[in-house]
Amino acid sequence: MGYFMRGLMGIIVALTGGVGDIGLATAQRLTEEGAIPYLIDIVDADEGLRRSNQVRASGYYLCSQTD
């Protein structure tokens, strides 16, 4: 029996670095658990939106944490 996160239904989650492999896998799992992930990364807007749609994330915001 797999491990399941509890209490995530409807919770909005901002994922920095969300467009990378680990970020996308995390967003996918959060979506499966009922959370609403929003991806944040430095990838251009078109690519970020394409990848966020792949994992059914709510959207994508282009930003750098260093600014």
C-alpha positions, 0 to 999 in steps of 0.5 A, a space after each residue: 500500500 502506497 503512502 498518501 498525503 493527507 489534508 491537501 484537498 483544495 490547498 494552493 501550493 506555490 512550487 519554486 523550481 516547479 518546471 524541472 523534473 522534480 518540480 513537475 513530479 511533485 506538482 503531479 502528485 499534489 494534483 493527484 492528492 487534491 491540491 492546487 499547484 502553481 509553478 514558479 520558475 525562470 523558464 520562459 512563459 510559453 514553455 512554463 505554461 506548456 509544462 504546467 498544463 502537462 501536470 494539470 497545475 493551475 498556472 505558471 509564473 516566471 520569476 527568479 528568486 535572486 531578484 
